[in-house]
Amino acid sequence: MATLTVWKFDSANGAENALGLLARMQKEELIRINDAAYVYWPEGTKKPKTEQANNLTGAGALGGSFWGLLFGLIFFVPLLGMAVGAAMGALSGSMADVGIDDEFIREVRAQVTPGTSALFVMTSNAVVDKVIDEFRSSGATLVSTNLSKEQEDQLREAFAEAVQA
């Protein structure tokens, strides 16, 4: 089973700084990172900026299209210049079926504001207590959605269809 976890930080560079912590925990086999990306919102800017964390996952299991559509849906900001339009409406219904519902989107949107950042991580095989303790000690706030294997497969399929359209 995969878990999509969102860690919110009270600074614009907190999520980027946490990548080192995440990499260390992966080396210690406390967590397996399937894919990751982060959003940061510097004070005084109109929109957040997004980055895929390729240094942790190689090419990434889900890819830029997944993160672009997810961030586009949450923040109206596409990742890597991907156009987000008509596919978003169709996709939002599919996302609810796989555990990313309107409440999750509203909660993330409400918490990630100017001057903050968030790390989005698709993981498996986590030693949950240790991972949570590590992140909480770094000042992070946890928001998460659990995905079953079936939901993860549905999510990949939904994004593949949206990208092809």
C-alpha positions as CSV (number, residue, x, y, z in Angstrom):
1,M,0.0,0.0,0.0
2,A,1.3,3.5,-0.9
3,T,0.7,6.6,1.1
4,L,0.5,10.1,-0.2
5,T,1.7,12.3,2.6
6,V,1.8,16.1,2.8
7,W,4.1,17.8,5.3
8,K,3.6,21.5,5.8
9,F,6.4,23.8,6.9
10,D,6.1,27.3,8.4
11,S,8.8,28.7,6.1
12,A,9.1,28.9,2.3
13,N,12.3,26.8,2.3
14,G,11.2,24.3,5.0
15,A,10.1,21.6,2.5
16,E,13.3,21.9,0.4
17,N,15.4,21.7,3.6
18,A,13.5,18.5,4.6
19,L,14.6,16.6,1.5
20,G,17.9,15.8,3.3
21,L,15.9,14.4,6.2
22,L,13.8,12.3,3.8
23,A,16.9,11.0,2.0
24,R,18.6,10.0,5.3
25,M,15.5,8.1,6.4
26,Q,15.4,6.3,3.1
27,K,19.0,5.3,3.5
28,E,18.2,4.0,7.0
29,E,15.3,2.0,5.5
30,L,12.8,3.8,7.6
31,I,10.8,4.7,4.5
32,R,10.7,3.9,0.8
33,I,10.2,7.0,-1.4
34,N,8.2,6.2,-4.6
35,D,8.0,9.8,-5.7
36,A,8.1,13.3,-4.2
37,A,7.6,16.9,-5.0
38,Y,7.4,20.1,-3.1
39,V,5.7,23.5,-3.3
40,Y,7.1,26.7,-1.7
41,W,5.4,30.1,-1.5
42,P,7.8,33.0,-0.9
43,E,6.3,36.0,0.8
44,G,5.2,38.7,-1.6
45,T,4.5,36.4,-4.5
46,K,1.1,35.7,-6.0
47,K,1.5,32.0,-6.5
48,P,3.5,29.1,-5.0
49,K,6.4,27.5,-7.0
50,T,6.7,23.8,-7.5
51,E,9.6,21.3,-7.9
52,Q,9.8,17.6,-8.4
53,A,12.3,15.9,-6.0
54,N,14.1,13.8,-8.7
55,N,17.2,13.5,-6.5
56,L,15.3,11.1,-4.2
57,T,13.6,8.9,-6.7
58,G,15.4,9.0,-10.0
59,A,12.8,9.6,-12.7
60,G,10.0,9.3,-10.1
61,A,7.4,6.6,-10.1
62,L,4.5,9.0,-10.9
63,G,6.3,11.7,-12.9
64,G,5.8,15.3,-13.5
65,S,2.4,14.9,-15.0
66,F,1.0,13.5,-11.8
67,W,2.5,16.3,-9.7
68,G,1.5,18.9,-12.3
69,L,-2.1,17.9,-12.3
70,L,-2.2,17.5,-8.5
71,F,-0.6,20.9,-7.8
72,G,-2.7,22.5,-10.6
73,L,-5.9,21.2,-8.9
74,I,-4.8,22.3,-5.4
75,F,-3.0,25.6,-6.2
76,F,-4.0,26.3,-9.8
77,V,-0.2,26.1,-10.6
78,P,1.0,23.5,-13.1
79,L,4.4,21.8,-12.5
80,L,7.0,22.0,-15.2
81,G,4.8,24.2,-17.4
82,M,2.2,21.5,-18.0
83,A,-1.1,22.9,-19.3
84,V,-3.9,22.4,-16.8
85,G,-7.4,22.9,-18.2
86,A,-10.3,20.7,-19.3
87,A,-8.5,17.6,-18.0
88,M,-8.8,19.0,-14.4
89,G,-12.5,18.8,-14.3
90,A,-12.6,15.2,-15.5
91,L,-9.7,14.3,-13.3
92,S,-11.0,15.7,-10.1
93,G,-13.8,13.1,-10.1
94,S,-11.3,10.3,-10.7
95,M,-9.1,11.6,-7.8
96,A,-12.0,11.4,-5.4
97,D,-12.2,7.7,-6.2
98,V,-8.6,7.2,-5.3
99,G,-8.6,9.0,-1.9
100,I,-7.8,12.6,-2.9
101,D,-11.1,14.2,-2.3
102,D,-12.3,17.8,-2.1
103,E,-11.7,18.0,1.7
104,F,-8.0,17.0,1.3
105,I,-7.6,19.6,-1.4
106,R,-9.3,22.3,0.7
107,E,-7.2,21.4,3.7
108,V,-3.9,21.6,1.8
109,R,-4.9,24.8,0.0
110,A,-5.9,26.4,3.4
111,Q,-2.6,25.4,5.1
112,V,-0.1,26.2,2.4
113,T,-0.1,30.0,2.2
114,P,2.5,32.7,1.4
115,G,5.6,32.2,3.6
116,T,5.1,28.4,3.9
117,S,6.0,25.3,2.0
118,A,4.8,21.7,1.7
119,L,6.5,18.4,0.8
120,F,4.3,15.8,-1.0
121,V,5.7,12.3,-0.8
122,M,4.3,9.0,-2.2
123,T,5.8,6.3,0.1
124,S,5.6,2.7,1.1
125,N,7.1,0.5,3.8
126,A,7.4,3.4,6.3
127,V,8.3,2.9,9.9
128,V,5.5,5.3,10.7
129,D,6.3,6.2,14.3
130,K,9.9,7.0,13.6
131,V,9.1,9.0,10.4
132,I,6.4,11.1,12.1
133,D,8.7,11.8,15.0
134,E,11.6,12.9,12.7
135,F,9.3,15.3,10.8
136,R,7.5,16.6,13.8
137,S,10.9,17.4,15.4
138,S,11.7,19.5,12.3
139,G,8.6,21.6,12.9
140,A,6.5,20.0,10.2
141,T,2.7,19.6,10.3
142,L,1.3,16.3,8.9
143,V,-1.6,16.1,6.4
144,S,-2.0,12.7,4.7
145,T,-4.1,10.5,2.5
146,N,-3.7,6.8,2.5
147,L,-4.0,5.0,-0.8
148,S,-4.5,1.2,-1.2
149,K,-2.7,-0.6,-4.0
150,E,-5.9,-0.5,-6.0
151,Q,-6.3,3.2,-5.4
152,E,-2.7,3.9,-6.4
153,D,-3.3,1.9,-9.7
154,Q,-6.5,3.9,-10.4
155,L,-4.7,7.1,-9.8
156,R,-1.9,6.2,-12.2
157,E,-4.5,5.2,-14.8
158,A,-6.5,8.4,-14.3
159,F,-3.4,10.5,-14.8
160,A,-2.2,8.5,-17.8
161,E,-5.6,9.1,-19.5
162,A,-5.5,12.8,-18.7
163,V,-2.0,13.2,-20.1
164,Q,-2.9,11.4,-23.3
165,A,-6.0,13.6,-23.8
